[in-house]
Amino acid sequence: MSGFSASDAALEGFQVIRNHWRVVLGWAGFNLLVMVAVVVLFIAVGVTIVSVAGGDPGLIGETVGGPIVAVATVVVQLMIGMALFRAIFQPEDRGFFYLRLGGDELRAVGASLVLVLGAGVLALAAVVLARAVRPVASVGPVVVGLSALSLGVWLALRLGFVLPLCVAEHRVDFARSWRLTRRNGWALLGMTVLAGCLGLLVSVLVWGAFFLLTLAVVGFRELGDLAGPEGFSNHPGLFLLQAIAPFVFGPFAIAIAWTPWAAAYKALTAEPEAV
């Protein structure tokens, strides 16, 4: 098995952005267009429902619009993530910015549902146990919470290759991820923490630059004018920029956070070099 460098893997996301920046920009455009289409479609359907059946538009937006937008966001993020893995594992299968909606994406959705369900079960068990030990020891809930968090992080590391496997090996295989991460937990934890810190630093720089731009245009006293319904009428350009920025920056964040796991998979599954 070839050597695995946590620091090198953590930096691979920036290499992907540098070498495939046009593709990442394509993902950003796709992300933005899909979200705009979903919002426009929901508004059209919501207006139709209100005009025909009546009802509170705000309530319809909260009960119907929120879940629809949330599901669409998750699906699009998974599509971009699978496209990222496809660009790394199968660079010849380019297509439309490596984007698909096929078997790999369906496997990723299914695996993600299992992982989310597992996290929910762990969180529920931690809450129940914390309430049970509270009368016995005042620090009991804190100990339970920290233990559940540690267990969750450990399980997340051991199952970290589940999504890359959806593309690399075209299957959902939790056992395969478990085997690959054996004896590499600390290295993978360091890789994840380093990549997370770098992603956070980039995020701070991007949003800091956006804040300074906003401050230069509207001034400190008028920052509040960008919030709420009146924000568009007061400063339409900045309002729209503020609205689309997360969708544009999202694929870059995915590249920084997800690429290290693809790089780790390649390193841990590489054939040993002949001596």
C-alpha positions as CSV (number, residue, x, y, z in Angstrom):
1,M,0.0,0.0,0.0
2,S,1.4,3.4,-0.9
3,G,2.2,6.1,1.6
4,F,-0.6,8.4,2.6
5,S,0.2,12.0,3.5
6,A,-2.6,13.8,5.4
7,S,-1.2,17.2,4.7
8,D,-0.8,16.6,0.9
9,A,-4.4,15.2,0.8
10,A,-5.7,18.2,2.6
11,L,-4.3,20.6,0.0
12,E,-5.6,18.6,-3.0
13,G,-8.8,20.7,-3.1
14,F,-6.8,23.8,-4.1
15,Q,-5.0,21.8,-6.8
16,V,-8.4,20.8,-8.2
17,I,-9.6,24.4,-8.2
18,R,-6.4,25.6,-9.8
19,N,-6.3,22.9,-12.5
20,H,-10.1,22.7,-13.2
21,W,-11.2,26.2,-12.3
22,R,-13.5,26.4,-15.4
23,V,-15.2,23.2,-14.3
24,V,-15.7,24.5,-10.8
25,L,-17.1,27.8,-12.2
26,G,-19.5,25.6,-14.3
27,W,-20.6,23.9,-11.1
28,A,-21.2,27.3,-9.6
29,G,-23.3,28.4,-12.5
30,F,-25.2,25.1,-12.4
31,N,-25.8,25.4,-8.7
32,L,-27.1,29.0,-9.1
33,L,-29.4,28.2,-12.1
34,V,-31.0,25.2,-10.4
35,M,-31.7,27.1,-7.2
36,V,-33.2,30.0,-9.2
37,A,-35.3,27.6,-11.2
38,V,-36.5,25.9,-8.0
39,V,-37.4,29.2,-6.3
40,V,-39.2,30.5,-9.4
41,L,-41.1,27.2,-9.8
42,F,-42.1,27.2,-6.2
43,I,-43.3,30.9,-6.4
44,A,-45.4,30.1,-9.5
45,V,-46.9,27.0,-7.9
46,G,-47.5,28.9,-4.6
47,V,-49.2,31.8,-6.3
48,T,-51.4,29.3,-8.2
49,I,-52.4,27.5,-5.0
50,V,-53.1,30.7,-3.1
51,S,-55.2,32.1,-6.0
52,V,-57.2,28.9,-6.4
53,A,-57.5,27.4,-2.9
54,G,-56.7,30.4,-0.7
55,G,-54.5,30.2,2.4
56,D,-51.7,32.0,4.0
57,P,-48.8,32.5,1.6
58,G,-46.3,32.6,4.5
59,L,-47.6,29.3,5.9
60,I,-47.4,27.7,2.5
61,G,-43.8,28.9,2.0
62,E,-42.7,27.5,5.4
63,T,-44.5,24.1,5.1
64,V,-43.9,23.5,1.4
65,G,-41.3,25.8,0.1
66,G,-38.7,25.3,2.8
67,P,-38.6,21.5,2.4
68,I,-38.6,21.7,-1.4
69,V,-35.7,24.1,-1.4
70,A,-33.8,22.0,1.2
71,V,-34.2,18.8,-0.8
72,A,-33.2,20.5,-4.0
73,T,-30.1,21.9,-2.3
74,V,-29.0,18.6,-1.0
75,V,-29.5,16.8,-4.3
76,V,-27.6,19.5,-6.2
77,Q,-24.7,19.5,-3.7
78,L,-24.5,15.7,-4.0
79,M,-24.5,16.0,-7.8
80,I,-21.6,18.5,-7.6
81,G,-19.8,16.2,-5.1
82,M,-20.2,13.2,-7.4
83,A,-19.0,15.3,-10.4
84,L,-15.9,16.2,-8.3
85,F,-15.2,12.6,-7.6
86,R,-15.8,11.7,-11.3
87,A,-13.3,14.4,-12.4
88,I,-10.7,12.8,-10.1
89,F,-11.4,9.1,-10.6
90,Q,-12.7,9.2,-14.2
91,P,-11.3,12.4,-15.8
92,E,-12.0,11.0,-19.3
93,D,-15.8,10.9,-18.6
94,R,-16.2,14.7,-18.8
95,G,-19.6,15.3,-20.3
96,F,-21.3,18.4,-19.0
97,F,-18.8,19.5,-16.4
98,Y,-18.8,15.8,-15.2
99,L,-22.4,16.3,-13.9
100,R,-24.8,13.4,-14.1
101,L,-28.1,12.3,-12.5
102,G,-27.6,8.6,-12.6
103,G,-26.7,5.5,-10.6
104,D,-23.7,7.1,-8.8
105,E,-25.9,10.0,-7.6
106,L,-28.7,7.7,-6.6
107,R,-26.3,5.6,-4.6
108,A,-24.9,8.8,-3.0
109,V,-28.5,9.9,-2.0
110,G,-29.2,6.5,-0.5
111,A,-25.9,6.4,1.4
112,S,-26.4,9.9,2.7
113,L,-29.9,9.0,4.0
114,V,-28.4,6.1,5.9
115,L,-25.7,8.3,7.3
116,V,-28.1,11.0,8.3
117,L,-30.5,8.5,9.9
118,G,-27.6,7.0,11.8
119,A,-26.5,10.4,13.1
120,G,-30.1,11.1,14.1
121,V,-30.3,7.8,16.1
122,L,-27.0,8.6,17.8
123,A,-28.2,12.1,18.7
124,L,-31.5,10.8,20.0
125,A,-29.8,8.1,22.1
126,A,-27.5,10.7,23.6
127,V,-30.4,13.0,24.5
128,V,-32.3,10.1,26.2
129,L,-29.2,9.0,28.1
130,A,-28.3,12.5,29.2
131,R,-31.7,13.0,30.6
132,A,-31.5,9.7,32.4
133,V,-28.1,10.4,34.1
134,R,-28.9,14.1,35.0
135,P,-30.5,13.2,38.4
136,V,-27.5,11.0,39.3
137,A,-24.6,13.4,38.3
138,S,-24.7,17.0,37.4
139,V,-21.9,16.6,34.9
140,G,-23.4,13.4,33.4
141,P,-25.1,15.2,30.5
142,V,-21.8,16.9,29.6
143,V,-19.9,13.6,29.7
144,V,-22.7,11.9,27.6
145,G,-22.6,14.8,25.1
146,L,-18.8,14.7,24.6
147,S,-18.9,10.9,24.4
148,A,-21.6,11.0,21.7
149,L,-19.7,13.7,19.8
150,S,-16.5,11.7,19.9
151,L,-18.3,8.6,18.8
152,G,-19.9,10.5,16.0
153,V,-16.6,11.9,14.8
154,W,-15.0,8.5,14.9
155,L,-17.8,6.9,12.9
156,A,-17.7,9.7,10.4
157,L,-14.0,9.1,9.8
158,R,-14.5,5.3,9.5
159,L,-17.3,5.8,7.0
160,G,-15.7,8.7,5.2
161,F,-15.0,6.8,2.0
162,V,-18.7,5.8,1.5
163,L,-19.5,8.7,-0.9
164,P,-16.2,8.5,-2.9
165,L,-16.9,4.7,-3.4
166,C,-20.2,5.6,-5.1
167,V,-18.1,6.9,-8.0
168,A,-14.8,5.1,-7.7
169,E,-16.3,1.6,-7.4
170,H,-19.9,2.3,-8.3
171,R,-21.3,0.8,-5.2
172,V,-22.4,1.6,-1.7
173,D,-20.1,-0.3,0.6
174,F,-19.9,0.7,4.3
175,A,-17.7,-2.3,5.1
176,R,-15.2,-1.3,2.4
177,S,-14.8,2.2,3.9
178,W,-14.4,0.6,7.3
179,R,-11.6,-1.6,6.1
180,L,-9.8,1.2,4.2
181,T,-9.8,3.6,7.2
182,R,-8.4,0.9,9.6
183,R,-5.2,2.2,11.3
184,N,-5.5,5.5,9.5
185,G,-7.9,7.2,11.8
186,W,-5.5,9.8,13.2
187,A,-4.1,10.7,9.8
188,L,-7.6,11.1,8.4
189,L,-8.6,13.2,11.3
190,G,-5.6,15.5,10.8
191,M,-6.4,15.7,7.1
192,T,-10.0,16.6,7.8
193,V,-9.2,19.2,10.4
194,L,-6.5,20.8,8.2
195,A,-8.8,20.9,5.2
196,G,-11.6,22.4,7.4
197,C,-9.3,25.1,8.7
198,L,-8.2,26.0,5.3
199,G,-11.8,26.1,4.0
200,L,-12.7,28.3,7.0
201,L,-9.8,30.6,6.2
202,V,-10.9,30.9,2.6
203,S,-14.5,31.5,3.7
204,V,-13.5,34.3,6.1
205,L,-11.4,35.9,3.4
206,V,-14.2,35.8,0.8
207,W,-16.9,37.0,3.2
208,G,-14.6,39.6,4.6
209,A,-13.9,41.0,1.2
210,F,-17.7,41.0,0.5
211,F,-18.2,42.9,3.8
212,L,-15.6,45.5,2.9
213,L,-17.2,45.9,-0.5
214,T,-20.6,46.4,1.0
215,L,-19.2,48.8,3.6
216,A,-17.5,50.8,0.9
217,V,-20.7,51.1,-1.1
218,V,-23.4,51.7,1.5
219,G,-21.5,52.8,4.6
220,F,-21.7,51.4,8.1
221,R,-25.0,53.1,9.0
222,E,-26.8,51.6,6.1
223,L,-25.7,48.0,6.4
224,G,-29.1,47.2,7.9
225,D,-30.8,48.4,4.7
226,L,-29.6,45.2,2.9
227,A,-31.7,43.0,5.2
228,G,-35.4,42.3,4.8
229,P,-37.8,43.0,1.9
230,E,-36.6,46.6,1.6
231,G,-33.1,45.5,0.8
232,F,-33.7,44.9,-2.9
233,S,-35.3,48.3,-3.4
234,N,-32.6,50.1,-1.4
235,H,-29.5,48.4,-3.0
236,P,-30.6,45.9,-5.7
237,G,-27.1,45.1,-6.9
238,L,-25.7,44.3,-3.5
239,F,-28.9,42.5,-2.4
240,L,-28.6,40.1,-5.4
241,L,-24.9,39.7,-4.9
242,Q,-25.5,38.8,-1.3
243,A,-28.2,36.3,-2.3
244,I,-26.2,34.5,-5.0
245,A,-22.8,34.5,-3.3
246,P,-23.4,31.3,-1.3
247,F,-24.5,29.4,-4.4
248,V,-21.4,30.6,-6.3
249,F,-19.0,29.9,-3.5
250,G,-20.6,26.5,-2.6
251,P,-18.8,24.4,-5.2
252,F,-15.5,25.9,-4.3
253,A,-16.1,24.9,-0.6
254,I,-17.1,21.4,-1.8
255,A,-13.9,21.1,-3.7
256,I,-11.8,22.1,-0.7
257,A,-13.7,19.8,1.7
258,W,-14.4,16.7,-0.4
259,T,-11.3,16.4,-2.5
260,P,-9.0,15.3,0.4
261,W,-11.1,12.1,0.8
262,A,-10.8,11.3,-2.9
263,A,-7.0,11.9,-2.6
264,A,-6.9,9.7,0.5
265,Y,-8.8,6.9,-1.3
266,K,-6.4,7.0,-4.2
267,A,-3.4,6.8,-1.9
268,L,-4.8,4.0,0.3
269,T,-5.8,1.9,-2.7
270,A,-2.8,2.5,-4.9
271,E,-0.7,-0.5,-5.9
272,P,2.7,-0.7,-4.1
273,E,5.5,0.4,-6.3
274,A,7.9,-2.3,-7.4
275,V,11.3,-2.2,-5.7
